[in-house]
Structure formats: C-alpha cells, structure tokens
Amino acid sequence: MADIYDEKQGVAFLFPLDGDCLNRYDGEEREDGLHIEVQVAAAPGLELAVNGIAARWDGACYRCPVVIRHYRTVLEATAAGTTAAIAVYKLHDPVGKYRLSSDDNILFLKDINDNQDKYRSIFENPYLAVYKKAHDLYGACVHINIYYEYGEEEMADFSAHKEPFDLSMMTDRFKPEWQANADWLKLTFHARKNYPNAPYQHATAAEVAADMEKVHREIVRFAGEEVLSPFTTLHFGASNLQVTRALREYGYRGLAGYFEIDRHGAPLVAYHYPPDLVRHVGGRDFWKDNREDIMFGRIDVVLNYYDDPQEAVAALEKVAMDPHRAGFLSLLMHEEYFYPDYVNHRARFEELILDSCRWCYEHGYRGALMSDTVAE
C-alpha cells in the first residue's frame, strides 16, 4: 500500500486516504454498494485511471467514480507508469450507532469486593448502577477500561481515605452475572494504575505486555472471558510504535482516542501518530493503520469535561452536524468524577451520562460496541 506519510509521490490519493473507513456520508449508498468519487493528485494532462476506470481532470485533481462493495477494497491509481495503491473499508452498519465508555476504573470493583456479602448483584454498586440504567433506558453498550491496582499515589486525589486494592483481591462470586451481561458490558485493560501519567509513551513492549497480562488474567478469573473485548483505550492514549504493536500482538484489534491537537500543537490522546495524520483521523469515525493492522476509533465527547449536562448534549449536537463524525458517536466518562470526595467531582455525574444517552437514543442512535462495528 501507499505510504501515507510520504508526500513526494507522483500520484497520490487525496480522498479517500489509506485506511479510511467509509460510510454513506462519504458518497451514496445504493443496492450495488457505496458509490464514491475518488480524488487523486497528479500532474495535469495524464491518462489516469483508478482500478481501470478513467478519471477526469477538474482543474485541481483527478476525479473518478468507484463503487465500494465489500469490507476491504484496494484502490489503485495509475498514470504515466506510476502507481499508488491504498486499502479502504466499508464497515458493517456503522451509521446510527453510539457507545459509552469509561476510563480510569478500579474503585467500583473495590466496592463490589468490599460488599460481596451484602450485595446480591454487581449493579447494587451505585457507580455501575448508572451504566445499567443507561443500558436499560437507552440501550447503551458500555465499555469499561480498568486498572490493575489502586495505591497511595491515587489516594492523594481523594479526601476520604481508601485502602489499597488490586485485582487479585477481587471476588469471583459474581462471575455468572458478569458473563450474563457481557453482550453489553465489557471490561478491558487500561493501565497498571493511574500514576504516572502517560505510562506507556516511552515504555517497552515487554512492560505493557506484562501489565496487560496481569489485568487480563484477573478479568477472566472474576468476570469470565466473555467480558473481554478486542478494543480498548490506553491510559492517556499515548504510546510508541513498539507499544502499539504489543497491543495488537496481544489481541487488540482496535484502540479508541481523542485524535486532537492540543494548544501547544501536539497530538492529544492519539497514540504515536504525527499531527497531520491525527487531524485526519480526528475528523472521521474510524481509521485503520494498514501497516500495523490495527483500527482506531474517534472518541467524540468526554462527558466529565462538563458540569452541566446540557453542555455535554450541545457538544454531541455539534458532532452530529459533522457528516464525517456523525455516523458513530462515542461518549467517554472517567470513574473518579463519580465520587464526592474526588478533587474534581461532577455533582451531576448521572445526569451527564443519562441525558447524553437519551439524546443519542431520541435522535435515532442505538447502542453498539466499537469492536462489533469494525468487525469484518
């Protein structure tokens, strides 16, 4: 495939780009497939074709109608003995879906463990009960990314003292209930613990693999293999190429991130990718790195950014006006904001989640998992 980082090619795709995941907002869905207009940069006056179909020069680039019929399509542009090739994707039913995910999780598991003789259900935990309500009322599919441990450094963010806890201490008493709800409730690896920030940005493959194994082993023990997912969000969404490869080798087929540029011009929650590519990925629902064989999903709205639920809903409305991000909406919350003794507690935590999920549902979106949406 064409090198998406190389801008010196004589023939180069302008739309779509290598790895783009296309849907009806990119063209016109008909019975025979998705009809799009491919755009290719090359010198004027050439006989250029895409997959054997002659392209026309419009004064700025070459344009060519192409039908995308299947999950993966290779597009090959040829002119004057030069060829550029990319692979793009037509995902299964990616439009009109939403998901709810949560990062930085471990305290709710400690509470379930502490109350294992009192609780008859994991959903008696007040934090998890919010997600159950979002599922029952609005069909939310919930993806929870968890830590292995909670210790002294993490306690400093809370005014009320909490005892140390790690997943090896978690009861397996509720394993059948986790398994029974695994169609909508997932648990996956996030990091070993909350601190330090961006722990895998400069880590080795062996370091992240060791942490993954610890978390996965315990999830399978206390909740069952059914609750695992091949998608996750790495803590701070910061990695290097070796770490990203380790995640893929371990079985993660996809990662979620913000794919934004911060006020300093640096990529934000965008793994190891350069700014130009981050801007492109951040403007779409999904994108696949064909070189590394891993999919990426755009997180659209971080709910804990807001105190007022209506501000979160307004952010959703803005995303839904962008045709390249409106197909699949991804909402994110962080666990710590649930607790009144947390330094940045959100008093309307439940409303932030339920009002956002209700907006999605009332506007025709239905709950889905990223892993199901991008599956071949």
C-alpha positions in Angstrom: 0.0 0.0 0.0 1.0 3.6 -0.4 3.0 5.2 2.4 0.5 7.7 4.0 3.4 9.6 5.5 5.1 10.2 2.1 4.0 13.4 0.3 6.5 13.1 -2.5 4.7 10.6 -4.6 4.0 11.5 -8.3 0.5 10.0 -7.9 -1.3 10.4 -4.5 -4.8 9.9 -3.2 -6.5 12.9 -1.8 -9.7 11.1 -1.0 -10.1 8.6 0.4 -6.8 8.1 2.2 -5.2 4.7 3.0 -7.1 3.2 5.9 -10.2 5.3 5.7 -13.5 3.6 6.8 -16.2 4.8 4.5 -20.0 5.1 5.0 -22.9 6.7 3.3 -21.8 10.2 4.3 -18.8 9.7 2.0 -20.9 9.0 -1.1 -24.2 7.4 -2.0 -25.4 4.0 -0.7 -27.1 2.0 -3.4 -28.1 -1.6 -3.8 -24.8 -2.5 -5.5 -22.6 -0.7 -2.9 -21.3 2.6 -1.8 -20.7 5.0 -4.7 -17.9 7.5 -4.0 -15.8 9.9 -6.1 -12.1 9.2 -5.7 -9.8 12.2 -5.9 -6.2 11.8 -6.9 -3.3 14.3 -7.1 -1.0 14.1 -10.2 0.3 16.4 -12.9 -2.4 17.6 -15.4 -2.6 16.1 -18.8 -2.2 12.5 -17.9 -4.3 9.5 -18.7 -5.0 8.4 -15.2 -7.3 5.5 -14.1 -8.4 4.2 -10.8 -9.0 0.4 -10.8 -9.1 0.6 -14.6 -11.7 3.3 -14.7 -10.7 6.5 -16.5 -10.5 9.6 -14.3 -11.2 13.2 -15.4 -9.2 16.3 -14.6 -11.2 19.0 -12.9 -8.5 21.7 -12.9 -7.2 20.8 -9.5 -7.1 17.0 -9.3 -8.4 13.8 -11.0 -11.8 12.5 -10.1 -13.1 9.0 -10.7 -16.4 7.3 -9.7 -15.8 4.0 -7.8 -18.2 1.6 -6.2 -17.1 0.1 -2.8 -18.8 -3.2 -2.4 -17.1 -5.1 0.3 -15.4 -4.8 3.7 -11.9 -4.2 2.2 -11.2 -2.6 -1.2 -7.9 -1.9 -2.8 -7.9 1.3 -4.9 -5.1 1.5 -7.4 -4.4 4.8 -9.3 -2.1 4.5 -12.4 -0.7 7.2 -14.6 2.5 7.5 -16.8 3.9 4.3 -15.4 3.4 5.4 -11.8 1.0 3.6 -9.4 -0.3 4.4 -6.0 -2.4 1.9 -4.1 -4.4 2.2 -0.9 -6.8 0.0 1.0 -10.1 1.4 2.3 -13.0 -0.2 4.3 -16.8 -0.3 4.2 -17.8 -1.2 7.7 -20.9 -3.3 8.6 -23.7 -0.9 9.5 -21.6 1.8 11.2 -24.1 4.7 11.0 -26.7 5.5 13.7 -24.7 3.8 16.5 -23.3 5.1 19.8 -21.3 3.7 22.6 -20.5 4.7 26.2 -17.0 4.0 27.6 -15.3 4.8 30.8 -11.6 5.1 31.7 -9.6 5.0 34.9 -11.7 2.4 36.6 -11.0 0.3 39.7 -12.8 1.8 42.8 -16.2 0.4 41.8 -14.6 -3.1 41.8 -13.1 -2.5 45.3 -16.6 -1.5 46.5 -18.2 -4.7 45.0 -15.4 -6.8 46.6 -15.8 -5.0 50.0 -19.6 -5.6 49.9 -19.6 -9.1 48.4 -21.5 -10.5 51.4 -24.0 -7.6 51.2 -24.6 -7.1 47.5 -26.8 -9.6 45.7 -25.8 -8.1 42.3 -22.9 -6.1 40.9 -25.4 -3.4 40.0 -26.0 -2.6 43.6 -22.7 -0.8 43.3 -24.0 2.8 42.8 -21.5 3.6 40.1 -22.2 0.6 38.0 -25.9 1.1 38.6 -25.7 4.3 36.5 -24.4 2.4 33.5 -27.1 -0.3 34.0 -29.7 2.4 33.9 -28.2 3.9 30.7 -28.5 0.4 29.2 -32.0 -0.3 30.4 -33.4 3.0 29.4 -31.4 3.8 26.2 -29.8 0.6 25.1 -26.3 1.8 25.9 -23.4 -0.6 25.4 -20.8 0.1 28.0 -17.1 -0.4 27.7 -15.1 -0.1 31.0 -11.3 0.2 30.9 -9.7 -0.8 34.2 -6.5 -0.6 36.2 -4.8 -3.4 38.0 -4.3 -1.5 41.2 -5.1 1.5 43.4 -2.5 2.7 45.9 -1.0 5.5 47.9 -0.5 7.9 44.9 -4.1 7.6 43.8 -5.4 8.2 47.4 -4.0 11.7 47.3 -6.8 12.7 44.8 -9.5 11.8 47.3 -10.2 13.4 50.7 -11.6 10.2 52.2 -9.1 7.5 52.9 -9.4 4.3 50.9 -7.5 1.1 51.5 -5.1 -0.1 48.8 -6.7 -2.6 46.3 -5.6 -4.7 43.3 -7.5 -7.0 41.0 -6.0 -10.2 42.6 -8.2 -9.3 45.6 -11.4 -9.1 43.6 -14.1 -11.7 44.4 -15.3 -14.1 41.7 -18.6 -14.5 43.5 -20.4 -12.5 40.8 -18.8 -14.1 37.7 -22.0 -15.6 36.4 -23.6 -12.2 36.4 -20.7 -10.6 34.6 -21.0 -13.3 32.0 -24.8 -12.9 31.7 -24.3 -9.2 30.9 -21.3 -9.5 28.6 -23.3 -8.7 25.5 -23.5 -5.0 26.6 -20.9 -4.6 29.4 -17.2 -5.1 28.7 -14.0 -4.9 30.8 -10.6 -4.3 29.3 -7.1 -3.2 30.1 -6.3 0.5 30.6 -3.1 0.6 32.6 -1.4 -0.9 35.7 -2.5 2.2 37.7 -3.4 5.9 37.5 0.1 7.3 38.0 2.4 8.1 36.4 0.6 10.0 33.6 1.0 8.6 30.1 2.8 5.5 31.4 3.3 3.8 28.0 4.5 6.7 26.0 8.1 5.6 26.4 7.6 2.1 27.7 8.9 -1.1 26.1 6.7 -3.8 24.5 7.6 -6.1 27.4 6.4 -3.6 30.0 3.0 -3.0 28.5 2.6 -6.8 27.9 3.3 -7.6 31.5 0.7 -5.1 32.7 -1.9 -6.4 30.1 -1.4 -10.0 31.2 -2.0 -9.1 34.9 -5.2 -7.3 34.1 -6.5 -9.9 31.6 -5.7 -12.8 33.9 -7.8 -11.3 36.7 -10.7 -10.2 34.5 -11.0 -13.8 33.2 -10.9 -15.1 36.7 -13.5 -12.9 38.3 -15.7 -12.0 35.3 -15.1 -14.5 32.6 -13.5 -14.4 29.1 -16.9 -13.2 27.7 -16.5 -9.7 29.1 -13.2 -9.1 27.3 -13.1 -7.0 24.1 -10.6 -6.6 21.3 -10.9 -2.8 21.6 -9.6 -0.6 24.4 -8.3 2.9 25.3 -4.8 3.0 26.6 -4.2 5.4 29.6 -3.7 8.9 28.2 -3.9 7.3 24.7 -0.1 7.7 24.5 2.2 5.0 23.1 5.1 4.4 20.9 5.2 2.1 17.9 6.5 -0.8 19.9 3.8 -0.5 22.5 1.1 -0.2 19.8 2.5 -3.4 18.2 2.4 -5.1 21.5 -1.2 -4.3 22.0 -2.0 -5.7 18.5 0.0 -8.8 19.1 -1.8 -9.4 22.4 -5.1 -9.4 20.5 -6.4 -5.8 20.5 -7.7 -5.1 17.0 -8.7 -1.5 17.8 -7.9 1.4 20.0 -10.0 4.5 20.9 -8.6 8.0 21.2 -9.4 11.7 21.0 -7.2 12.4 18.0 -7.0 16.1 18.7 -4.2 18.7 18.7 -3.6 20.5 22.0 -2.9 24.2 22.4 0.8 23.6 22.0 0.3 21.9 18.6 1.0 18.4 20.0 -1.2 15.3 19.4 -3.6 14.6 22.2 -4.7 11.0 23.1 -3.5 10.0 19.7 -1.0 7.1 20.4 2.2 7.5 18.4 0.9 9.3 15.3 2.1 12.6 13.8 0.0 15.8 13.8 -1.1 15.8 10.2 -2.4 12.2 10.4 -4.0 12.9 13.8 -6.0 15.8 12.2 -7.3 13.4 9.5 -8.2 10.6 11.9 -9.8 13.0 14.3 -12.1 14.1 11.5 -13.6 10.6 11.0 -15.4 7.9 13.0 -12.8 5.2 12.2 -9.5 4.7 10.5 -7.3 1.7 10.1 -3.5 1.7 10.1 -3.0 -0.8 7.3 0.7 -1.1 8.0 0.2 -2.2 11.6 -3.2 -3.9 11.0 -5.0 -2.0 13.8 -8.2 0.0 13.8 -8.7 3.4 15.6 -12.0 4.9 16.8 -12.6 8.6 17.5 -13.9 9.5 21.0 -16.3 12.4 20.3 -17.3 13.8 23.6 -15.6 13.5 27.0 -18.6 13.9 29.4 -16.6 14.8 32.5 -15.4 17.9 30.7 -18.7 19.4 31.7 -20.6 20.4 34.8 -23.9 21.0 33.1 -25.4 18.0 31.2 -26.8 20.4 28.6 -23.3 21.5 27.7 -22.5 17.8 27.0 -25.6 17.4 24.9 -24.7 20.6 23.0 -21.2 19.1 22.2 -23.0 16.0 20.9 -25.2 18.1 18.7 -22.2 19.8 17.2 -20.5 16.5 16.4 -23.7 15.2 14.8 -23.7 18.1 12.4 -20.3 16.9 11.0 -21.1 14.3 8.4 -17.7 12.6 8.8 -18.2 12.1 12.5 -22.0 11.8 12.8 -22.2 8.1 11.9 -20.9 6.6 15.1 -20.9 8.6 18.3 -18.5 7.7 21.1 -19.0 9.1 24.6 -16.4 8.8 27.4 -16.6 9.2 31.1 -13.9 8.8 33.8 -14.7 6.9 37.0 -13.1 9.2 39.5 -15.6 12.1 38.8 -18.4 10.0 40.3 -17.1 10.3 43.9 -18.0 13.3 46.0 -14.5 13.2 47.7 -12.6 13.5 44.4 -11.0 16.8 43.8 -12.8 17.4 40.5 -16.1 15.7 41.4 -19.1 16.2 39.0 -22.2 16.6 41.1 -24.4 15.8 38.1 -22.5 12.7 37.1 -25.5 10.5 36.5 -27.3 13.2 34.5 -24.2 13.8 32.3 -24.4 10.1 31.3 -28.2 9.6 31.1 -29.0 12.9 29.4 -26.3 12.2 26.7 -27.5 8.7 26.1 -31.1 9.9 26.0 -30.1 12.4 23.3 -28.5 9.7 21.3 -31.4 7.4 21.6 -34.0 10.1 20.8 -32.1 11.1 17.7 -32.1 7.6 16.3 -28.8 6.2 17.6 -28.7 2.8 19.1 -26.1 1.3 21.5 -23.2 -0.6 20.0 -19.7 -1.7 20.7 -16.8 -0.5 18.6 -15.5 -4.0 18.3 -18.7 -5.2 16.7 -18.9 -2.2 14.4 -15.5 -2.6 12.9 -15.5 -6.4 12.7 -15.1 -7.9 9.2 
